[in-house]
Amino acid sequence: MDPTRPITVIYKKKGTITIEGTVVVLDEDGRVLTQPETKRPGMIKLCGCGRSETKPFCDGSHKK
């Protein structure tokens, strides 16, 4: 990942919120959340539909 490249956030109305770039996800108490393995390093997907069992991360439940 190029450190000079900006972080990119891609929002899909009925699906995921994809973040490309190095980010740290914290819970409401400031603890770092362990991110699940992804197919592409440097990319995480957050739940945008509310159905995921692994919130705040997407588990693909929006496809059902």
C-alpha positions as a Python dict, from the first residue, in 0.01 Angstrom:
ca = {
    (1, 'M'): (0, 0, 0),
    (2, 'D'): (133, 340, -101),
    (3, 'P'): (151, 560, 214),
    (4, 'T'): (99, 875, 4),
    (5, 'R'): (-230, 745, -136),
    (6, 'P'): (-542, 866, 47),
    (7, 'I'): (-772, 625, 228),
    (8, 'T'): (-1070, 541, 9),
    (9, 'V'): (-1420, 472, 147),
    (10, 'I'): (-1676, 311, -84),
    (11, 'Y'): (-2040, 315, 32),
    (12, 'K'): (-2303, 84, -117),
    (13, 'K'): (-2667, 163, -30),
    (14, 'K'): (-2769, -194, 57),
    (15, 'G'): (-2439, -356, 133),
    (16, 'T'): (-2095, -292, 260),
    (17, 'I'): (-1884, 7, 343),
    (18, 'T'): (-1543, -78, 201),
    (19, 'I'): (-1232, 97, 328),
    (20, 'E'): (-911, 73, 129),
    (21, 'G'): (-604, 186, 317),
    (22, 'T'): (-448, 137, 657),
    (23, 'V'): (-703, 206, 929),
    (24, 'V'): (-763, 108, 1291),
    (25, 'V'): (-1120, 29, 1398),
    (26, 'L'): (-1204, 108, 1761),
    (27, 'D'): (-1508, 15, 1968),
    (28, 'E'): (-1699, 271, 2173),
    (29, 'D'): (-1457, 223, 2464),
    (30, 'G'): (-1152, 292, 2249),
    (31, 'R'): (-1037, -72, 2222),
    (32, 'V'): (-889, -188, 1893),
    (33, 'L'): (-1113, -439, 1716),
    (34, 'T'): (-946, -735, 1546),
    (35, 'Q'): (-1022, -720, 1178),
    (36, 'P'): (-1118, -1042, 998),
    (37, 'E'): (-901, -1180, 720),
    (38, 'T'): (-979, -1027, 382),
    (39, 'K'): (-920, -1141, 27),
    (40, 'R'): (-728, -822, -41),
    (41, 'P'): (-477, -695, 217),
    (42, 'G'): (-529, -330, 309),
    (43, 'M'): (-906, -349, 265),
    (44, 'I'): (-1180, -397, 524),
    (45, 'K'): (-1556, -415, 486),
    (46, 'L'): (-1794, -272, 743),
    (47, 'C'): (-2160, -371, 774),
    (48, 'G'): (-2393, -121, 612),
    (49, 'C'): (-2718, -320, 636),
    (50, 'G'): (-2727, -410, 1006),
    (51, 'R'): (-2761, -787, 947),
    (52, 'S'): (-2401, -895, 1006),
    (53, 'E'): (-2326, -1131, 1294),
    (54, 'T'): (-1971, -989, 1306),
    (55, 'K'): (-2057, -617, 1339),
    (56, 'P'): (-1910, -375, 1274),
    (57, 'F'): (-1752, -595, 1007),
    (58, 'C'): (-1946, -731, 711),
    (59, 'D'): (-2006, -1108, 692),
    (60, 'G'): (-2201, -1103, 365),
    (61, 'S'): (-2546, -1125, 528),
    (62, 'H'): (-2675, -847, 301),
    (63, 'K'): (-2662, -1093, 11),
    (64, 'K'): (-2932, -1314, 165),
}
